[in-house]
Amino acid sequence: MNSGGVASKIFGGFQFTSIVNISSGAPVSIRDPRGTLNRDARSLIQPASSTLNSDEIKKLIGIFRTPNGVFYVNPSVLQATASNGTTSQVVDLTQPLPAGFTITSIRGASPVGTAPFQGQVFFRNDPGSVGTLPINFINGPTYVNMNVGMFRNIGLGESRRLQLRMEVFNVMNRANFFLPSGGNAVNNGENSDVFNVNSTSFGRLTGTFDPRIVQFGARFDF
């Protein structure tokens, strides 16, 4: 047997495959769905108000990792409250919490009729008024995923073949975040509390999908 035949048996028969998916998140709005127009269907998509324009708000949107979780809105424009069971206090999301404290609320806007908190840029609408922000002017988290496969085909005579397979899904183990709505993973984020200024978890991301999975298999053809 020549050296080429030996090398072919050792290194030959391999196949590699890959699939790469990259997509922006679906368009979403910063909402104030309290029904100030007294129209349920319209109120669900009613935008909130802001002192900033659209371009300025887009600069506040992204993945912000902090000691207190991951946020899709810059924590500098949020107000977080934490409690130890007996007392509550406003805390800085970018810093570890005091010993014994847990976060009880994260707000993007103060209630109507109360003073705005320091750094506030989003506002609830006064009764009978509509929001100043456009609809669907920002996008949800970007989705990036790469799946790869490696196969080895081993000939066993003229008509038989053994195929060994290894497949890896999300090979980079990238955290792809979704916008939660009612506890469900909905990637469009249409009704997500992440962008509802009445929510007590405004701007916070709590879940990912498509984790890395490795699987092995074998196939015998005859």
C-alpha positions, 0 to 999 in steps of 0.5 A: 500500500502506498503512502497516499493510500495510508494517508487517505484512510487516516485523514480522508472521509471528513466533511465539515458543515456550518450555518451562520445566522445573524439578524437584528431584533424586531422593531419595538417601542417604548410604551405607556399602555395605560389607556389614556385614550380609553381605547384598549387596542390602541393603548397597548401600543401607545408610546411613552414620552421623553425629553430626548429625541430618537437618535439620543435614545438609540445611544442608550440602547444596547447590552449593559452587563452589571453586578445586578443583571443584564440591561438593554437600557443604559442603567444611568437612566433607570431608578432601582430600589432594593430592600433588606426586608425592613428598609428600602433604598435607591441603589446604583445598578452598576455597583454591588448591592449592600449586604442583605439587600435585593432589588424590588423594582427597576423603573424607567419613569416616575408615576404621574404627578410625582417628581422625576428621579435623577437622570430620568428621560422617559415619562408616562403620559398625562391623562388624555394625552398621547406619547411623544416618542415614535412607534417601533423606532428601536430594535430588540437584541441582535441574534447571532448564532453559528452551528457546525458539524463534522462527519467522518465517513469510513468505508466498509467494503464496496456497499457499506459505510459507517458515518461518525457525526459530531454537531455543535449548536451555538458553537460560540456559546453566545448569549442571545437575549430575548424580550420577555412577555408574560414569562414567555420567550417572544423575540419580537418584544411587542408586549415586552415589559422591558420597554413598558414604562409602567413596569417594575423591571424596565430595561432588564433582560432575564433570559436567553435562548439557543444555548450551546448543545453538543451531540454525537451520532453514528450512521451505518449505510448498507 
